[in-house]
Amino acid sequence: MAARSRAMVVVALAALPLAACTLPGDAPAAAVADFYAAVADGDGAAACADLTPAVVAAVEEEAGSSCADALTTGDLGDDLQDRAQGTTAPRVRVAGRQAQAVLGTDTVFLSRSGSGWLITAAGCTPRPERPYDCEVAA
């Protein structure tokens, strides 16, 4: 009886790491969902918190205003609002510390930062034989 109990404990302990694992694309997908939820809610501060510091600086420099205002007003805000309305569950590809999330209306690029993921480019449109054209990027 004791041998059987030990075997059951070993099997239960072996299953624990599997239960705690998430798929590689889950965290980047959550970061993209958070970003577009903030955009849809008009919460520019929360949307900017999902961007790398370099992207925040580039957005502010290009817009001549705070990141929060830039992401929620004007042409950029309108474009991101349109993209937020058409988002679908992203197809995510992770390669080391980088990820790409392809949604119905957008392609978003991310980078691992500490224990989370931050957006390095959003509002990206593919161009044949050329790099993506991104509305939000450093």
C-alpha angles and dihedrals in degrees: 000000000000091000091053091050091050090050091052091050091050091050091047092049092047090055094053097081090051092052092050095049124100126199115263093248097049098085096045090046090052091050091052091047090050091050095050093042088055091047092049090049092049090242100144094171092058091045091051090050087064092058129083114255090249091056092048089053092048092049091050093047094048095044097040088224140077118298090243092056094043094054094049105036140047126015094324092050091048092049093049091046089054091049091047091055092054101043120131132186103297127240102226129201118190123197111178108296095351131078140182122206117195115199130176092264105022150024116224127192122207141184129205111250116185106309096339143052128256128194116250096179136008137171088048124167121192118239120197113253091356139080119276118276105233127191093199116040144115 
